Amino acid sequence: MSWTSSDFRFTRRANTVYAFQLAWPDDGRAVIRSLADHEAVTSVRLLGHGPVPFEQVDGILVARLPEAPPVNVANCLALDVRAG
């Protein structure tokens, strides 16, 4: 099976959702469509890199990623969330 940049796996601890992106996107964006409607993302960090710019509109989160991935396997975004 070949993963795409639309494939994520999630885990959560307290108010942080960890989103593992299974393939690096060609367009430099991580697009997450599966967040809960009642949660607002307050910050996004790419582990191994640092904070990345993002926007969340109508429940869809789009994060801008650096040119190169920090690791060669599944990269992880740490999403800080609050109930909205």
C-alpha positions as CSV (number, residue, x, y, z in Angstrom):
1,M,0.0,0.0,0.0
2,S,1.2,3.5,-0.9
3,W,0.4,6.3,1.6
4,T,-0.5,9.8,0.4
5,S,-0.2,13.2,2.1
6,S,-4.0,12.9,2.9
7,D,-3.3,9.9,5.2
8,F,-3.0,10.8,8.9
9,R,-3.0,8.8,12.1
10,F,-3.9,10.6,15.3
11,T,-3.3,10.4,19.1
12,R,-4.1,12.8,21.8
13,R,-2.8,13.9,25.2
14,A,-4.7,16.5,27.1
15,N,-5.2,19.5,24.8
16,T,-2.7,18.4,22.2
17,V,-3.6,16.3,19.2
18,Y,-0.7,14.6,17.4
19,A,-1.3,14.2,13.7
20,F,1.2,11.9,11.9
21,Q,1.2,12.6,8.2
22,L,2.2,9.4,6.4
23,A,3.6,11.0,3.3
24,W,5.2,14.4,2.7
25,P,3.0,16.7,0.5
26,D,4.2,17.9,-2.8
27,D,2.3,21.2,-2.4
28,G,3.8,22.0,1.1
29,R,0.5,21.8,2.9
30,A,-0.9,19.5,5.5
31,V,-4.7,19.5,5.1
32,I,-6.6,17.9,8.0
33,R,-10.3,17.4,7.5
34,S,-11.1,15.2,10.4
35,L,-11.0,17.5,13.5
36,A,-14.0,17.7,15.8
37,D,-16.3,20.6,15.0
38,H,-16.2,21.9,18.6
39,E,-12.4,22.2,18.8
40,A,-10.4,25.2,17.6
41,V,-6.7,24.9,16.9
42,T,-4.6,27.6,18.7
43,S,-1.2,26.6,17.4
44,V,0.6,24.1,15.2
45,R,4.1,22.7,15.6
46,L,5.9,20.4,13.3
47,L,8.0,18.2,15.6
48,G,11.7,18.4,14.7
49,H,11.1,21.8,13.1
50,G,9.0,24.2,15.2
51,P,5.9,26.3,14.8
52,V,4.3,26.5,11.3
53,P,1.7,28.9,10.0
54,F,-1.9,27.6,9.7
55,E,-5.5,28.5,9.2
56,Q,-8.7,26.7,10.2
57,V,-11.8,27.4,8.2
58,D,-15.1,25.4,8.5
59,G,-13.4,22.7,10.5
60,I,-10.6,22.2,7.9
61,L,-7.0,22.9,9.1
62,V,-4.4,23.8,6.6
63,A,-0.8,24.1,7.8
64,R,2.1,25.4,5.7
65,L,5.1,23.1,5.9
66,P,8.8,23.8,5.3
67,E,10.4,22.8,2.0
68,A,12.0,19.6,3.4
69,P,10.6,17.2,6.0
70,P,12.5,17.0,9.3
71,V,12.5,13.2,9.2
72,N,12.2,10.6,6.4
73,V,9.3,8.7,7.9
74,A,5.9,9.9,9.2
75,N,6.2,13.5,10.3
76,C,4.1,14.7,13.2
77,L,2.1,17.9,13.7
78,A,1.3,18.8,17.3
79,L,-2.0,20.7,17.3
80,D,-2.9,22.6,20.4
81,V,-6.7,22.7,20.7
82,R,-9.3,24.3,22.9
83,A,-13.0,23.6,23.0
84,G,-14.8,26.3,21.0
